[in-house]
Amino acid sequence: MDYKEITLMINHEVEPFIAEILNELGANGVVIEDSLELQKGRIETFGEIYELNPADYPEQDVRVKCYYSEYDYKDELLSDIEKAVRALQDVEVTRFEIETADIKDEDWENEWKNHFHAFKASERFTVVPSWEDYQPADDEEIIHLDPGMAFGTGDHATTSMCLRLVEEYVKPGMSVIDVGTGSGILSIAAHRMGAAPIRAVDLDKVAVRVAEENFRINHCADAIETDTGNLLVGETEKRDVVIANILAHIVDLMIDDAFTLLNDEGLFIASGIIEEKEQMITEHMTEAGFSIRTIRREKGWVAILAEKA
Ligand SMILES: C[S@@+](CC[C@H](N)C(=O)[O-])C[C@H]1O[C@@H](n2cnc3c(N)ncnc32)[C@H](O)[C@@H]1O
C-alpha cells in the first residue's frame, strides 16, 4: 500500500487546532514541526542533549505533515482541510499553504526514521524508536516504538500528559482499559507501572495491528489484550482505570459509560481535549458523578484525571 503525504505551512495560532482537524478528516501519523522547537532546544535526561536536526524544522511558523493511505486519500481532502482551518473561530489564519507528495510503501519507514528519534516523554519514560540504539540510565524506563500509521509517539502534548498521569497514578495490580490505544504507548506505560490486566482497544484496525507489534517489541504482548472496539461499547468488565486520549467530542460520548465501568475510586484519564472544550468535559464528568482530581494543560491541550469518588 502506498501513501499520500500532505504538507501544510500554518501560523502558530492555528497549531493547537490542526491535529484535531486532520484527525477528524481521517489522517494518520500527524507530524508537527514547529520552528519554536528549534529555538527552544531540548534538554533531556541527565544533562544529555539530543540535537534537533535543523533540516527537520522550518525557519518560521509551523510545518505539519500527515498521511493517508492511497485508499483513504481523495483530492477533495485538500479543500476540506483548508475550509476547516479558515472556519476556526477567533483564530487569525495568516499563513496557509498545502501540498501533497506520493510516498511509496517502502519509503514509509524511512520517512519516520527521519522524523522520529529517542526522546524523554515524561519523568520516567523515554521513547526510543525500535531502530535506534540507546543506553538507558538506571531509573529510566524505555518504551520501544514503531509508530507506523498509528498515532502515539509520545511527543504530542496529549500523549505526554497522559504518560505523566499514568506514571503518577497507575499502581501495581490496577486493571486498565486504554481506549483509542493507537501505537499502544499508554498501555505499555501502564504495564510498566505494574497494572494488570490491561485491555487496549481502537476503532482503527491498523492501529490495533501496530499496537500489537509494539506490545511484542516491548515484551508485554501476553499481558495486554488487544482488540478493535468502539469506545466502551460492549465492555462489561469492571476496571480501576479508563484511559482515553481521543478528542473532546468523542471523549464526551464515553463519560457515562466510563463512570459505570469503573470500580469505586476508579480513575478516568482523559485527554485529546482542546482548552476551549475543557469546561464542557469537566461539567459532563461532574454531572456523571466524577470528581475532578487534576487538570494538566500544555500547548492548548488539556488532560483531565477524574475519580469515581
Ligand atoms: C489521539 S490518538 C491516541 C493514541 C494513543 N493512545 C496516545 O495517547 O498517543 C486517538 C486514537 O483513538 C482512536 N479512536 C478514535 N475514535 C475511536 C473510537 N470511537 N473508539 C476507539 N478508538 C477510537 C484513533 O484511531 C486513534 O488511534
The ligand as a Gaussian input file, in Angstrom:
#p B3LYP/6-31G(d) Opt

LIG

0 1
 C       -5.009000      10.749000      19.553000
 S       -4.868000       9.036000      19.212000
 C       -4.220000       8.447000      20.772000
 C       -3.225000       7.343000      20.650000
 C       -2.520000       6.959000      21.953000
 N       -3.457000       6.417000      22.922000
 C       -1.820000       8.164000      22.560000
 O       -2.188000       8.594000      23.628000
 O       -0.884000       8.688000      21.930000
 C       -6.566000       8.579000      19.251000
 C       -6.824000       7.137000      18.866000
 O       -8.208000       6.893000      19.115000
 C       -8.729000       6.076000      18.081000
 N      -10.190000       6.296000      18.062000
 C      -10.884000       7.318000      17.507000
 N      -12.205000       7.154000      17.710000
 C      -12.350000       5.996000      18.427000
 C      -13.475000       5.282000      18.955000
 N      -14.718000       5.723000      18.766000
 N      -13.251000       4.136000      19.633000
 C      -11.990000       3.663000      19.811000
 N      -10.874000       4.294000      19.329000
 C      -11.061000       5.445000      18.651000
 C       -7.984000       6.527000      16.848000
 O       -7.999000       5.503000      15.863000
 C       -6.587000       6.799000      17.413000
 O       -5.758000       5.650000      17.321000

